[in-house]
Amino acid sequence: MAFTRATGKHRGPSRTARKTRNLAGIATLAASGVVASVASPALAATDEAHGQDTGLQQAVVLGDELASRVEAQADAQQAAAELAALEAKAEAVAKQQAEEAKRHAEEARKKAEEEREAKERAAREAERKRLNTFVAPIAGSYVSTGYKASSGLWSSGSHTGVDFHAASGTSVQAVGTGTVVEAGWGGAYGNNVVIKMNDGTYTQYGHLSSIGVSVGQQVTPGQQIGLSGATGNVTGPHLHFEARTTAEYGSDLDPVSYLRSHGVDI
C-alpha cells in the first residue's frame, strides 16, 4: 500500500529528535546481542553522540543566557515604564495642587479686596453721615430766650436768634459742616463767628469770650469754634445763636425750627 504526504513545507527532525532516535536504536541493538558484531561502528556512533550532545548543551546554555538577558531587559523596560508612569502621575498631582493653591490664593485676594472695599464704603458712608449731621451749638444746654422775643435791648425790637444758657468759658461748637466766613468783632454781637453751611444756609455764634477758628477754615459738626462769654450788648454770659439765609443781618430764620429740621432734638 502506498502512502502519500500532504503537500506543503515539512521540516526535518531536529538534532535533539535525531539524537533521541539514535540512542533508542543503540539500546535496541544492545538488547538483541548485536552490539558485539558492530562494536566499532557503535563506538563511533557513541563518540558522535557525545560530540552532538556537547553542542546541544552549549546551545541550551546560550539559549538560557539569551532568555535571561531578554527577560532582564523586559523587566528593566517594565520598571522604567512604571517609574515614568509614577513620575507623570506625581507631576499631574503637583500641577493640580499648584492650580488649586493658585485658585485659593486668588479667591483669598478677591475676598480681601471685597472686604477692604466694603470697609472703605462703610467709612465713607459714616463720614458722609457725620458731615451731614447737625448738633446743638452747646451740648446739654437749653434756650433761655426765644426767637422773636420782644425787648428794647435789640435794635430791631425783637430777638433775631435764640439765647442758649451757658456760663462764661463754655465750649461752643459748630452745628454742622461748613466754612468760616467771619471770625472777629461783630458790634452788638461782640466776638462772633459766622459759618456758611454745606446746604447754603448760614449760622452765627455771638458774645464769645474767645474765638478758636479763622476765616476760610473748614469745620465739622461738634468742632469747637470758641468759648461762650458776655462780649457785646449783653446783660450776662450766654450764647446768641442765629440761622440765616445769607451772611447778613436781617436774613434770619427760626433757629429752633432750623436745628430740628436737621435732626437736632431741642
Backbone as a ProteinNet text record, in pm:
[ID]
protein_1_A
[PRIMARY]
MAFTRATGKHRGPSRTARKTRNLAGIATLAASGVVASVASPALAATDEAHGQDTGLQQAVVLGDELASRVEAQADAQQAAAELAALEAKAEAVAKQQAEEAKRHAEEARKKAEEEREAKERAAREAERKRLNTFVAPIAGSYVSTGYKASSGLWSSGSHTGVDFHAASGTSVQAVGTGTVVEAGWGGAYGNNVVIKMNDGTYTQYGHLSSIGVSVGQQVTPGQQIGLSGATGNVTGPHLHFEARTTAEYGSDLDPVSYLRSHGVDI
[TERTIARY]
84.6	0	86.7	56.9	139	87.8	182	148.2	182.9	96.2	119.5	126.2	200.4	220	148.1	82.8	11.3	110.5	67.7	157.5	181.4	297	332.1	473.4	520.5	660	671.6	762.5	784.9	928.8	944.6	1079.3	1130.1	1258.7	1319.3	1325.4	1347.5	1356.5	1473.1	1451.1	1556.9	1670.9	1784.6	1902.1	1869.5	1792.3	1757.5	1676.8	1581.7	1499.2	1585.2	1679.1	1767.1	1852.4	1900.7	1984.3	1905	1783.4	1698.6	1674	1645.9	1622.4	1748.9	1865.2	1991.3	2015.2	1995.6	2017.4	1920.9	1798.7	1698.2	1736.3	1788.6	1829	1943.9	2041.7	2157.4	2111	2018.3	1968.2	1901.8	1829.3	1758.7	1858.2	1962.4	2064.2	2137.2	2165	2235.9	2152	2025	1936	1927.4	1946.4	1933.4	2066.2	2177.1	2306.9	2382.5	2338.6	2403.3	2515.5	2525.3	2620.9	2762.9	2787.6	2923.4	2974.2	2884.2	2928.2	2947.3	2894.4	2908.2	2969.1	3069.2	3128.5	3192.6	3269.3	3339.3	3243.4	3146.1	3050.3	2976.7	2943.6	2869.8	2953.1	3084.5	3173.3	3181.4	3185.7	3189.7	3062.3	2950.1	2821.7	2815.6	2875.2	2874.9	2957.7	3076.2	3160.5	3088.4	3018.8	2946.6	2836.2	2772.6	2663.6	2716.6	2836.1	2895.8	2924.4	2973.7	3002.1	2875.7	2771.7	2644.5	2586.4	2602.2	2548.8	2617.8	2747.3	2821	2771.1	2749	2697.9	2558.8	2476	2339.7	2340.1	2427.5	2436.2	2480	2576.8	2621.6	2508	2431.9	2320.5	2215.5	2191.6	2092.3	2137.9	2267.9	2322.7	2312.4	2352.2	2343.3	2199.2	2108.3	1966.6	1915.8	1959.6	1917.2	1970.5	2098.9	2158	2084.2	2053.9	1982.7	1843.6	1777.4	1643.6	1651.4	1755.4	1772.1	1795.7	1879.9	1906	1779.3	1704.3	1579.6	1482	1473.8	1382.9	1427.2	1558.9	1611.2	1583.9	1602.9	1575.8	1428	1342.2	1198.2	1161.6	1224.3	1197.9	1243.1	1361.4	1412.4	1320.1	1274	1182.8	1051.3	1001	876.6	896.1	1012.1	1040.6	1051.1	1118.1	1130.4	993.2	908.2	774.5	694	705.7	633.8	685.3	817.6	874.7	827.3	826.4	779.4	632.5	553	411.6	395.6	476.6	471.9	513.7	619.7	664.9	558	493.8	387.4	270.4	236.1	127.1	162.4	287.1	330.8	330.8	374.1	374.4	232.2	139.6	-0.6	-60	-27.7	-77.8	-20.5	109.8	174	113.8	85.9	25.8	-113.2	-190.1	-325.1	-321	-227.3	-214.2	-173.6	-83.7	-41.6	-158.5	-238.7	-354.7	-456.1	-477.2	-569.6	-517.5	-386.4	-327.5	-341.4	-320.2	-334.6	-478.6	-572.4	-714.1	-752.5	-705.4	-734.7	-674.7	-553	-487.8	-565.5	-614.1	-691.6	-823.5	-886.9	-1012.2	-988.6	-877.9	-845.1	-816.4	-747.4	-717	-845.4	-935.2	-1061.6	-1144.4	-1145.2	-1221.6	-1165.5	-1032.4	-968.6	-997.5	-995.6	-1024.6	-1169	-1260.1	-1400.8	-1422	-1354.1	-1366.8	-1309.7	-1195.8	-1136.4	-1229.6	-1285	-1376.7	-1501.2	-1550.6	-1668.2	-1638.3	-1519.1	-1480.2	-1466	-1408.3	-1393.3	-1529	-1621.2	-1755.6	-1824	-1809.3	-1870.3	-1810.3	-1678	-1612.3	-1658.4	-1669	-1716.6	-1859.5	-1942.4	-2081.1	-2091.4	-2009.4	-2009.1	-1963.4	-1861	-1812.1	-1917.6	-1984.4	-2089.1	-2200.3	-2240.2	-2344.4	-2297.4	-2171.9	-2119.4	-2118.4	-2073.8	-2066.8	-2205.1	-2303.8	-2439.5	-2520.2	-2454.6	-2521.5	-2514.8	-2620.4	-2622.4	-2631	-2571.7	-2573.8	-2613.2	-2642.7	-2672.2	-2543.3	-2548.7	-2425.8	-2357.7	-2436.4	-2379.4	-2441.7	-2358.5	-2408.4	-2477	-2595.6	-2666.5	-2728.6	-2734.6	-2790.6	-2937.5	-2996.5	-3136.7	-3153.6	-3265.1	-3292.8	-3345.3	-3273.3	-3315.4	-3397.1	-3377.3	-3456.3	-3493.3	-3622.8	-3669.5	-3656.9	-3685.2	-3681.1	-3799	-3771.6	-3868.7	-3922.9	-3852.3	-3893.1	-3878.7	-3971.9	-3971.6	-3896.6	-3811.6	-3739.2	-3670.4	-3651.1	-3579.1	-3430.1	-3385.7	-3242.3	-3193.8	-3285.4	-3245	-3289.8	-3205.4	-3234.5	-3354.9	-3376.5	-3490.3	-3619.8	-3610.2	-3729.4	-3765.3	-3702.4	-3730	-3600.8	-3600.7	-3482.2	-3467.4	-3355.3	-3332.9	-3272.8	-3250.2	-3197.2	-3250.7	-3177.9	-3212.3	-3088.3	-3110.9	-3000.1	-2995.5	-2872.9	-2852.6	-2786.7	-2840.2	-2782.8	-2641	-2544	-2405.6	-2324.9	-2249.6	-2157.8	-2041.5	-1973.8	-1859.4	-1752.6	-1698.3	-1593.2	-1645	-1777.2	-1833.6	-1799.5	-1768.4	-1732.4	-1850.1	-1824.3	-1923.9	-1879.1	-1971.5	-1934.3	-2015.7	-1954.5	-2024.6	-2140	-2256.5	-2372.4	-2367.6	-2285	-2274.3	-2148.3	-2138.1	-2021.6	-2032.6	-1922.7	-1924.9	-1790.5	-1792	-1670.7	-1688.6	-1589.2	-1595.3	-1583.3	-1682	-1678.8	-1657.7	-1671.8	-1645.7	-1600	-1497	-1446.3	-1380.2	-1450.2	-1396.5	-1505.5	-1476	-1571.1	-1691.4	-1813.2	-1936.6	-2026.8	-1969.1	-2050.3	-2130.4	-2265.7	-2352.9	-2341.1	-2294.3	-2278.5	-2148.4	-2064.4	-1936.1	-1849.6	-1765.8	-1687.1	-1783.6	-1780.3	-1875.6	-1811	-1873.1	-1830.4	-1951.3	-1932.7	-2038.1	-1985.9	-2067.5	-2027.5	-2127	-2073.4	-2158.1	-2168.6	-2290.1	-2310.3	-2308.6	-2290.4	-2283.7	-2414	-2526.6	-2654.3	-2684.7	-2588.5	-2605.9	-2661.1	-2703.7	-2750.8	-2632.2	-2659.2	-2553.1	-2594.9	-2494.9	-2520.1	-2424.9	-2475.1	-2395.2	-2389.5	-2270.5	-2245.7	-2189.5	-2266.6	-2225.7	-2196.2	-2134	-2096.6	-1987.8	-1901	-1796.2	-1688.8	-1635.2	-1522.7	-1392.4	-1387.2	-1269.6	-1312.2	-1232.1	-1260.2	-1148.7	-1187.8	-1088.5	-1074	-1135.1	-1124.9	-1093.8	-1062.3	-1030.9	-1107.8	-1118.8	-1192.7	-1130.4	-1215.4	-1170.3	-1151.6	-1155.8	-1133.8	-1256.9	-1232.7	-1340.8	-1368.9	-1496.4	-1535.7	-1633.5	-1641	-1729.3	-1821.7	-1929.5	-2024.9	-1957	-1985.2	-1930.4	-1791.8	-1731	-1597	-1604.3	-1515.8	-1516	-1467.8	-1545	-1508.2	-1479	-1508.2	-1480.7	-1537.6	-1535.1	-1588.1	-1693.2	-1799	-1906.6	-1857.6	-1927.4	-1888.7	-1997.4	-1955.8	-2050.9	-2002.6	-1939.5	-1891.7	-2006.5	-1999.9	-2103.5	-2218.7	-2335.4	-2453.9	-2524.7	-2490.8	-2546.3	-2569.7	-2647.6	-2667.4	-2598.6	-2544.9	-2475.1	-2425.2	-2340.9	-2284.7	-2391.8	-2385.5	-2471.3	-2422.2	-2484.1	-2452.2	-2571.9	-2548.8	-2652.6	-2630.6	-2734.4	-2723.6	-2830.6	-2787.3	-2880.5	-2863.7	-2973.8	-2971.4	-3017.5	-2946.5	-2976.4	-2976.5	-3037	-3031.2	-2909.3	-2856.7	-2733.1	-2644.5	-2527.7	-2436.9	-2473.5	-2569.9	-2601.3	-2714.8	-2707.8	-2812.9	-2946	-3054.8	-3187.2	-3236.1	-3154.2	-3198.2	-3222.1	-3261.9	-3271.2	-3387	-3363.7	-3462.7	-3488.9	-3597.5	-3623.5	-3515.6	-3426	-3314.9	-3359.5	-3463.6	-3509.8	-3566.6	-3649.6	-3704.2	-3591.7	-3493.7	-3378.6	-3304.8	-3273.4	-3199.3	-3283.4	-3410.5	-3496.7	-3511.3	-3514.5	-3525.7	-3402.5	-3293.6	-3170.3	-3146	-3251.9	-3243.4	-3194.8	-3181.9	-3134.3	-3253.8	-3245.1	-3353	-3334.2	-3418	-3401.7	-3539.2
-119.9	0	122.8	212.1	334.3	441.3	516.8	630.1	759.2	853.4	985.6	1089.1	1194	1305.4	1427.5	1492.4	1615	1716.8	1786.8	1887.5	1997.9	2055.3	2165.2	2152.7	2249.9	2252.3	2173.3	2078.4	1996.1	2010.8	2026.6	2041.7	1906.2	1881.1	1757.8	1751.3	1638.4	1625	1705.5	1758.2	1837.7	1750	1817.2	1743	1665.4	1725.2	1655.5	1531.2	1547.8	1431.3	1322	1359.2	1260	1189.6	1270	1211.9	1110.7	1142.9	1053.3	923.3	933.9	811.4	725.9	786.2	712.6	637.3	705.3	640.2	526.9	546.4	440	318.1	344.1	231.5	155.7	223.7	156.4	70.8	119.8	44.1	-83.3	-77.9	-195.1	-298.3	-256.4	-348.4	-416.2	-341.3	-399.9	-506.6	-491.8	-588.6	-715.7	-704.7	-822.8	-893.8	-845.3	-910.3	-871.7	-770.7	-733.7	-636.6	-582.6	-478.5	-527.3	-651.8	-701.7	-704.1	-741.2	-750.4	-616.4	-520.8	-387.5	-293.4	-345.1	-267.7	-141.4	-157	-38.3	67.2	27.2	130.3	189.9	102.4	154.4	254.2	222.6	314.7	445.3	435.6	557.5	637.7	560.5	629.9	696.4	622.4	679.3	805.9	801.9	923	1038.6	1002.9	1109.1	1165.9	1074.8	1119.8	1213.9	1177	1266.4	1403	1404.9	1533.5	1614.7	1541.9	1611.9	1660.4	1577.9	1615.3	1741.4	1754.2	1872.5	1998.1	1991.9	2107.1	2146.8	2045.6	2074.3	2144.5	2093.6	2156.3	2301.8	2327.2	2464.9	2553.1	2495.8	2570.5	2601.2	2498.5	2517.2	2626.6	2621.6	2721.9	2861.9	2872.8	3003.2	3052	2955.4	2992.3	3041.3	2972.5	3015.3	3154	3178	3309.9	3418.7	3387	3485.7	3513.5	3406	3422.3	3506.4	3480.4	3558.3	3705.2	3728.4	3867.3	3936.3	3865.4	3921.8	3949.7	3855	3873.3	3991.2	4001.7	4113.9	4246.5	4244.7	4367.1	4403.9	4302.8	4328.3	4381.7	4321.3	4370.2	4514.7	4545.6	4682.5	4780	4738.1	4823.5	4844.3	4738.4	4749.9	4842.4	4824.1	4910.4	5056.7	5079.2	5216.7	5274.3	5189.7	5235.1	5268.2	5181	5206.4	5333.7	5354.6	5476.1	5600.6	5589.4	5703.2	5733.3	5626.1	5645.8	5713	5668	5728.9	5876	5904.2	6043.2	6130.1	6075.6	6150.3	6175.2	6073.3	6088.2	6192.6	6185.1	6282.6	6424.2	6437.4	6568.5	6622	6532.4	6573.3	6617	6540.4	6576.4	6710.9	6728.7	6855.3	6972	6951.2	7056.9	7091.2	6985.7	7008.4	7083.2	7042.8	7111	7257.1	7282.2	7420	7503.1	7443.5	7514.8	7543.8	7445.8	7466.8	7575.2	7571.5	7673.3	7811.8	7818.8	7946.2	7994.9	7900.6	7937.1	7986.2	7914.5	7956.9	8094.6	8116.5	8245.8	8356.9	8329.2	8429.7	8457.9	8351.3	8369.8	8451.6	8421.2	8495.4	8641.7	8666.4	8804.2	8880.2	8814.3	8879.4	8907	8810.9	8829.9	8945.6	8949.9	9059.5	9193.7	9194.8	9318.1	9361.6	9264.8	9296.4	9349.2	9285.9	9331.2	9472	9497.3	9630.5	9734.5	9702.6	9795.6	9818.3	9709.9	9724.1	9814.6	9798.5	9883	10028.5	10048.6	10185	10248.9	10170.5	10223.7	10257.7	10168	10193.4	10317.5	10333.3	10450.9	10578.4	10572.7	10690.3	10724.4	10619.6	10643.7	10702	10647.7	10700.6	10846.1	10876.8	11013.8	11106	11054.8	11135.8	11167.1	11064.1	11085.8	11183.3	11166.9	11255.6	11400.4	11419.4	11554.3	11614.7	11528	11577	11582.6	11548.9	11551	11691.9	11728.6	11856.9	11830.5	11921.3	11911.4	12046.8	12048.9	12175.3	12253.9	12386.6	12467	12454.6	12422.3	12395.9	12266.3	12167.3	12037.1	12048.1	11988.1	11980	12109.7	12211.6	12339.7	12349.4	12466.9	12489.5	12635.7	12664.7	12800.6	12883.6	12989.7	13078.2	13196.9	13238.8	13345.8	13302	13302.7	13250.3	13345.2	13291	13366.3	13464.4	13585.9	13694	13748.6	13718.5	13778.6	13930.3	14002.7	14149.8	14210.2	14311.7	14381.1	14501.8	14605.2	14723.3	14699.9	14581.1	14550.9	14534.2	14505.8	14479.7	14593.8	14633.7	14749.4	14725.6	14602	14569	14559	14559	14547.4	14404.9	14307.7	14166.1	14086	13970.1	13883.1	13811.9	13830.3	13769.2	13629.1	13583.5	13449.9	13392.1	13297	13241.1	13247.4	13256.5	13252.6	13115.9	13054.5	12929.1	12961	12902.9	12922	12865.6	12942.8	12896.7	12988	12930.3	13008.1	13051.4	13153.4	13202.9	13094	13076.8	12976.3	12840.5	12828	12700.4	12680	12554.2	12523.6	12546.6	12621.5	12645.5	12568.2	12491.4	12405.4	12436.8	12410.4	12428	12328.9	12374.9	12285.8	12188.7	12216.2	12127.4	12156.3	12093.4	12110.8	12240.5	12313.6	12437.5	12506.3	12632.4	12712.4	12844.6	12880.5	13005.7	13122.8	13214.9	13333.2	13462	13451.3	13567.1	13516.9	13578.7	13541.7	13665.9	13733.2	13855.5	13936.8	14064.3	14152.5	14180.8	14169.5	14188.4	14294.7	14399.9	14508.3	14461.3	14477.5	14437.8	14289.1	14209	14064.1	14031.4	14131.8	14106.5	14019.4	13937.6	13840.5	13738.3	13724.6	13631.8	13556.2	13443.3	13358.1	13334.1	13348.8	13316.8	13206	13100.8	12984.3	12964.5	12947.6	12908.5	12757	12705.4	12561.3	12497.1	12367.3	12295.4	12301.5	12324.6	12332	12472.7	12567	12702.3	12800.7	12753.7	12843.6	12891.6	12983.7	13039	13028.9	13012.8	13012.9	13112.3	13177.7	13278.6	13245	13269.3	13241.9	13370.6	13435.8	13566.4	13568.9	13682.5	13711.6	13618.3	13568.9	13474.3	13544.7	13471.9	13525.8	13505.2	13404.3	13381.8	13308.4	13327.5	13265.1	13166.4	13047.1	12942.1	12904.5	12977.8	12946.5	13073.5	13058.4	13173.5	13164	13276.1	13281.3	13184.8	13112	13015.3	12875.3	12860	12728.8	12640.4	12514	12415.7	12361.4	12350.1	12297.6	12183.1	12098.9	11982.2	11984.5	11905.4	11905.5	11872.5	11956.1	11931.9	11987.3	12044.2	12100.9	12232	12245.3	12368.2	12485.7	12594.7	12714.8	12833.6	12819.2	12927.3	12894	12994.3	12979.1	13086.9	13049.9	13145.6	13254.3	13369.7	13480.3	13585.8	13709.3	13820.3	13944.6	13925.4	14039.6	14098.8	14228.9	14295.3	14341.4	14355.8	14407.6	14293.7	14272.4	14162.4	14207.4	14128.2	14151.9	14044.8	13941.9	13834	13730.3	13638.5	13538.2	13444	13417.9	13321.8	13313.3	13227.2	13218.2	13265.9	13362.6	13405.3	13326.9	13253.1	13169.2	13210.6	13227.6	13260.5	13165	13145.5	13075.8	13175.3	13183.2	13284.9	13225.3	13300	13261.1	13322.6	13430.4	13492.7	13521.2	13574.7	13607	13738.3	13810.7	13944.2	13944.6	14044.8	14068	14094.1	14041.2	14061.8	13947.3	13843.6	13727.9	13606.7	13637.8	13532.4	13434.5	13311.8	13203.6	13165.6	13092.7	13042.4	12939.1	12968.6	12878.3	12742.6	12739.4	12611.8	12524.2	12581.1	12505.1	12459.8	12546	12513.5	12392	12392.8	12281	12153.5	12166.5	12048.1	11988.1	12074.6	12023.2	11943.3	11963.7	11889.1	11778.4	11744.7	11628.2	11656.5	11781.2	11813	11816.4	11739.2	11735.7	11851.6	11952.4	12071.7	12124.5
0	0	0	-84.5	-96.8	-3.6	55	144	74.9	91.1	31.3	140.4	116.2	212.3	158.3	250	209.3	158.9	59	2.2	101.5	91.6	183.3	228.7	304.6	350.7	477.4	483.7	602.8	645	776.7	830.9	876.5	859.1	903.3	1052.9	1113	1259.4	1312.5	1428.4	1490.4	1533	1569	1615.5	1740	1824.5	1950.3	1920.3	1827.5	1791.7	1729.3	1638.6	1576.8	1680.8	1776.3	1882.1	1962.7	1988.8	2068.9	1996.1	1864.1	1787.5	1780.4	1764.5	1759	1886.9	1997.4	2126.9	2148.7	2104.5	2118.4	2034.5	1914.3	1828.4	1887.3	1942.8	2004.4	2118.3	2196.3	2311.2	2263.5	2152.5	2099.9	2051.9	1981.2	1932.3	2045.4	2147.9	2262.1	2325.8	2333.4	2396.3	2313.6	2181	2094	2071.2	2132.7	2120.2	1997.6	1925.3	1801	1825.3	1944.1	1971.6	1950.2	1986.4	1977.3	1835.4	1738.4	1599.9	1535.3	1598.5	1538.3	1639.3	1713.3	1822.7	1770.4	1666.5	1616.9	1568	1485.1	1444	1562.7	1662.6	1779.8	1853.9	1869.3	1938.6	1864.1	1733.8	1653.9	1672.5	1677.8	1696.1	1831	1932.3	2067.9	2074.2	2009.3	2007.6	1939.9	1828.1	1757.3	1844.6	1921	2009.2	2115.1	2170.6	2271	2210.3	2086.5	2021.5	2001.5	1955.5	1934.6	2066.6	2169	2299.9	2352.5	2331.6	2378.2	2307.6	2177.2	2103.1	2148.2	2176.4	2221.4	2356.1	2445.1	2577.4	2566.4	2478.3	2460	2407	2312.1	2255.5	2361.3	2447.7	2554.2	2650.9	2685.8	2778.2	2717.8	2590	2523.5	2514.8	2488.4	2482.5	2617.1	2723.6	2857.5	2890.2	2854.9	2880	2802	2674.5	2593.1	2649.7	2692.9	2752	2878.7	2959.6	3082.5	3051.4	2949.3	2911.1	2860	2777.1	2724.4	2837.6	2933	3046.6	3132.9	3155.6	3234.3	3165.2	3032.6	2957.4	2965	2955.3	2964.6	3103.2	3206.7	3343.1	3358.8	3302.2	3311.5	3238.9	3120.8	3045.6	3120.2	3183	3259.6	3380.4	3449.3	3564.2	3521.7	3406.4	3356.7	3321.6	3260.5	3225.9	3351.4	3453.6	3579.1	3646	3644.3	3702.3	3628.1	3494.3	3414.6	3444.4	3463	3495.4	3631.3	3728.9	3862.4	3857.3	3779.7	3768.1	3701.2	3598.9	3530.8	3625	3703.5	3799.7	3905.7	3957.1	4057.6	4000.6	3874.6	3810.3	3793.3	3755.9	3739.9	3873.1	3981.5	4114.7	4158.2	4135.8	4173.5	4095.9	3967.5	3885.3	3935.4	3969.1	4020.9	4153.5	4241.8	4370.3	4351.4	4256.3	4229.6	4177.5	4088.6	4036.6	4146.8	4236.3	4347.4	4442	4469.4	4556.1	4493.1	4362.4	4291.7	4297.2	4279.8	4284.4	4423.4	4527.2	4664.7	4693.5	4644.8	4666.7	4597.6	4475.8	4403.1	4473.5	4523.9	4597.9	4724	4794.3	4916.5	4884.4	4771.6	4732.2	4700.7	4625.3	4590.8	4714.8	4807.8	4931.1	5012.1	5022.5	5096.2	5029.6	4895.7	4822.5	4844.7	4842.5	4866.4	5007.6	5105.4	5243.8	5259.9	5193.1	5201	5140	5023.6	4958.8	5043.8	5106.9	5192.7	5311.8	5370.4	5482.7	5440.1	5321.9	5271.2	5244.8	5186.1	5162.6	5294	5392.1	5522.7	5587.2	5573.9	5631.7	5562.3	5428.8	5354.7	5392.3	5406.3	5442.6	5583	5674	5810.9	5813.1	5731.3	5724.7	5662	5558.9	5495.5	5595.4	5670	5770.4	5877.8	5918.1	6021.4	5972.7	5847	5793.2	5769.8	5748.5	5727.7	5857.5	5966	6095.5	6155.2	6222.2	6294	6443.9	6520.9	6666.8	6724.4	6852.5	6920.4	6937.4	6937.4	6949.6	7085.8	7188.9	7321.2	7371.9	7398.8	7442.3	7578.3	7587.7	7714.5	7762.7	7677.8	7718.9	7677.8	7698.2	7665	7623.5	7557.5	7510.4	7628	7657.7	7769.1	7718.4	7594.2	7532.4	7392.1	7361	7234.4	7117.8	7000.8	6875.4	6870.1	6822.5	6805.7	6938.9	7046.2	7174.8	7166.3	7226.3	7218.4	7336.3	7306.7	7412.9	7353.3	7435.2	7390.9	7385.2	7426.5	7421.1	7277.1	7183.7	7046.2	6956	6868.3	6782.1	6692.3	6655.3	6568.7	6648.7	6778.4	6863.9	6895.6	6827.6	6857	6842.9	6901.5	6903.3	6768.9	6703.9	6571.8	6580.8	6700.7	6720.3	6849.4	6906.2	7037.1	7124.4	7255.6	7350.6	7418.2	7418.1	7490.7	7624	7727	7860.2	7860.7	7907.4	7913.6	8003	8091.2	8173	8086.7	8128.5	8053.1	8045.3	7926.4	7905.1	7862	7839.6	7792.9	7645.3	7609.1	7470.2	7377.5	7269.8	7165.1	7041.8	6980.9	6869.3	6744.6	6629.6	6502.1	6497	6451.9	6449.4	6331.3	6229.6	6114.2	6035.4	5918.6	5832.4	5753.1	5746.6	5670.9	5666.9	5620.9	5607.1	5680.7	5759.9	5836.1	5739.7	5744.8	5658.3	5739.7	5870	5956.6	6092.7	6145.9	6278.4	6337.9	6430.3	6490.3	6556.6	6573.6	6642.1	6552.5	6613.7	6538.8	6596.7	6657	6713.2	6832	6824.5	6934.9	6965.6	6867	6888.4	6962.2	6981.4	7044.5	6955	7015.4	6936.8	6876.7	6743.5	6680.6	6565	6532.4	6420	6332.5	6200.1	6103.5	6012.3	5995.2	5914.8	5801.5	5679.1	5566.4	5567.6	5586.7	5596.3	5458.1	5456	5328.5	5249.7	5319.3	5248.4	5197	5216.1	5164.4	5264.8	5380.6	5486.5	5568.9	5663.3	5747.7	5895.2	5981.9	6126.7	6191.9	6299.7	6369.5	6518.7	6576.7	6717.9	6778.6	6873.1	6925.3	7074.2	7116.6	7255.5	7308.6	7221	7261.6	7344.1	7440.2	7518	7441.3	7353.7	7268.4	7142.8	7036.8	6907.1	6875.6	6829.3	6802.2	6656.7	6564	6421.2	6344.1	6216.5	6131.4	6001.1	5930.7	5804.6	5703.1	5634.9	5534.5	5588.9	5718.9	5779.4	5763.5	5734.7	5726.3	5866.8	5900.4	6031.1	6011.9	6112.3	6108.6	6229.6	6226	6336.7	6470.5	6570	6702.9	6724.6	6621.1	6637.1	6715.7	6813.8	6894.5	6810.2	6815.6	6739.6	6832.3	6960.6	7055	7191.2	7281.9	7417.5	7441.7	7511.7	7539.8	7635	7629.7	7716.7	7723.7	7746.3	7762.4	7689.1	7571.5	7493	7412.7	7382.3	7304.4	7391.6	7333.2	7401.9	7475.8	7599.7	7679.2	7822.9	7894.1	8038.4	8120.7	8052.2	8121.9	8021.7	8064	7972.1	7915.5	7789.6	7720.3	7575.8	7498.2	7354.8	7275.2	7188.1	7094.1	6964.6	6921.5	6801.1	6701.2	6574.4	6466.4	6348.7	6274.5	6145.6	6041.8	5928.2	5827.9	5687.6	5596.6	5455.2	5387.1	5443.6	5394.1	5514.1	5487.7	5598	5665.4	5608.5	5656.7	5759.9	5843.7	5943.4	5871.7	5931.7	5874.1	5788.3	5762.4	5682.2	5771.7	5896.1	5997.3	5973.3	6022.1	6022.7	6168.3	6191.8	6327	6361.1	6455.9	6486.3	6538.6	6620.1	6674.9	6563.9	6478.5	6365.1	6272	6252.5	6167	6220.7	6349.7	6408.9	6407.5	6439.5	6440.4	6301.5	6199.2	6061.8	6020.9	6093.1	6065.6	6169.3	6241.3	6329.3	6469.3	6508.8	6643.5	6738.1	6844.8	6943.8	7040	7025.8	7108.7	7149.6
[MASK]
++++++++++++++++++++++++++++++++++++++++++++++++++++++++++++++++++++++++++++++++++++++++++++++++++++++++++++++++++++++++++++++++++++++++++++++++++++++++++++++++++++++++++++++++++++++++++++++++++++++++++++++++++++++++++++++++++++++++++++++++++++++++++++++++++++++++++

